Amino acid sequence: MNRYAVLCLDNNPISAEQFRLELSAFSSKFDILSVESIEEAQHALEYLEEKEQTVALVIASHHAQFNGVDFLIGLDRKAHTEQARKILISCSSDIDAILTAVNEGRLDHCLTKPLPDNVLFNTAQKELTQFVLRHDKDELLNYSQILDQHKLLRAHIENQMSNFQAGFLNDYHALSDSALAEQVITALQDFFEQSQDTTACRTYSPEHLLTIEGEPNSFLWFITSGEVALYKRDELGMQREVVRHSKGNIVGSMSFVTGEHSFSTALTLTQTEVIKLDRNVFRKVMQSDSNLLPLFTNLLLRHFNRRLQRSINTKLQLQKTLESLESAHQQLIEREKMAMLGQLVAGVAHELNNPIAAILRGVENLTQTLEQLLITRPSHEIQDQGVALLNRARTAKPASTSELRDRVKQLCHILPERALAKKMVNLGLETDQALVEQIKQQKHQSLDMLTTFEQYHQVGSSLRSINVCAARIADMVKSLKGYARSDDETLHFADLHEGIEDTLVIFENKLKLHTVRTEYADLPKTLCQPIALQQVWTNLISNAIDAFPERGILTIQSKLVTRHQQTYAVISFRDNGSGIPESQKKAIFELNYTTKKEGNFGLGIGLSICQQIVASHRGWIDVDSELNQFTCMTVWLPITQEGDEA
């Protein structure tokens, strides 16, 4: 016996039998009953009610001697049949009453004899599909072979997506790490117990290698008991322990997710039980339970967040590095230089606040944007395009603001709304003709898609910012170590614009109330010391910010200039600040010169250091300033391209 039944009513035995035969295609999921009188129909309904079998569809004929209309309308008065779909087959008599019943919603469909081929089958299929969509949402796929497959599949996908998205909205942040981990462990163990797969749940003895630093990794280890240590090689190749993991922690997550080589070596310290997942098994596990993926994702995000925090805390442990620095310089410089070095150390320590703040802001933006992407769960096509945008944002070369404005103007001829054109240019999608046409024709739908693309782009930008700022912290420490050994710095070919843009990221918070304009020429990569030059850009931008009025404007311009048969990259930093008095212009490059008030922390404007760095590149710095109007600092760097260094 099936869960649902279909009842056919016609006082003509031949017609009733024809109805039953035509609807027999549905008999695998619906019991088909055929009766020849209203009295038999009532008995059939009582029988179905006793069997607790739901009536899904009732088909009744109507003519002058047989009132099928009243029978169908009467179904609304009974709880057992009020949800049934109703089809009337008439002989064109009493048409007004029939139309009234249809218009009032008392009947779902009306057919007129003689019936064309397959019309009854098609109508019944449509009505049964509607019934199942309303009353059996959890079992839609079971009916896809006999009913409207397209509608059922689409509804099933929408239901699954709705359930999936709802899972990410659960208040998981209220759970402790241990409680969240316990839920994931229980769900994973239940899955493998039901699937009778014993290969994923493993027990390792002490000193068992899970990952090896620098080697490929295709697995993710979820620790259910025991302890695992992570080791990283230092500059001398010595293995140093960096962190320990216990129950609820994940090993190999970053390389598993990104496909990159393992960041560290993971070694069990005690007997350790783990759940080992490769990508195929991981996919099966997450598809088995719609609640497991949001649980696991929240746990994974916490793991990544802790990893970022550990990285930041490591960068902030500057004291030991400063002590090592002082020891390294004691044999190289005299007492007066050591006093100067103390000020340098203090200034760099002070300047660490900018990249640290940028990292924290980037982590916050990254967390919020990832949560939005996980909640919205875009389609596979949009995900693929979004990942491409994310990767492009991580490695994109900077474009000048003037160039971006020109590209927006060109696109405005095609897209009349400037806001849309600006979004497309910022995402680098203005050359995608298919997407441009889609936006023109479907503006409202495209806005949602562009918003999703912007979120992927924001993830890439945040990752780039975090990477830049973390590297900046390391570079500051390295510059301290090499202060007396500048000849140890490596020369290599670099994009000068990238160094400037990376520096602007550090000052993003200070610049948010001001305006930055960039006008970049097409500069070739040149042989230089990018780390040292970034200190120059940092000092020049910092000085401009200090000189800003309430609404400051910083214009950064680059161009190529040939002088005495030598090509130079000429980069100027012009602010609309307080300017430099004529009497001080010659003094600004003197060692330890400062305009800061007594008691302020830091090295002052640091132009002496900047001049030394630029001079080591065989260049110089020009100064042009007018009091209370502007200051323009211009850096001249000779261009040395690949093949010219010999």
Secondary structure, DSSP 8 states (H G I E B T S, - for coil): --SEEEEEE-SSHHHHHHHHHHTGGGTTTEEEEEESSHHHHHHHHHHHHHTT-EEEEEEEEEBTTB-HHHHHHHGGGSTTTTT-EEEEEE-STTHHHHHHHHHTTS-SEEEESS--TTHHHHHHHHHHHHHHHHH-GGGGGGGTTTS-HHHHHHHHHHHHHHHHHHHHTS-GGGS-HHHHHHHHHHHHHHHHHHHT--SSEEEE-TT-EEE-TTS----EEEEEES-EEEEEE-TTS-EEEEEEE-TT-EESHHHHHH----SSEEEESS-EEEEEE-HHHHHHHHHH-TTHHHHHHHHHHHHHHHHHHHHHHHHH--HHHHHHHHHHHTTTS-HHHHHHHHHHHHHHHHHTHHHHHHHHHHHHHHHHHHHHHHHH---HHHHHHHHHHHHHHHH-----HHHHHHHHHHHHTTSS-HHHHHHHHHHT-TT-HHHHHHHHH-HHHHHHHHHHHHHHHHHHHHHHHHHHHHHHHHHHHHHHHTTT-GGGS--EEE-HHHHHHHHHHHTHHHHTTSEEEEE------EEE-HHHHHHHHHHHHHHHHHH--SS-EEEEEEEEEEETTEEEEEEEEEE-S----GGGTTTTTSTT---S-TT--S-TT-HHHHHHHHHHTT-EEEEEEETTTEEEEEEEEE---TTT--
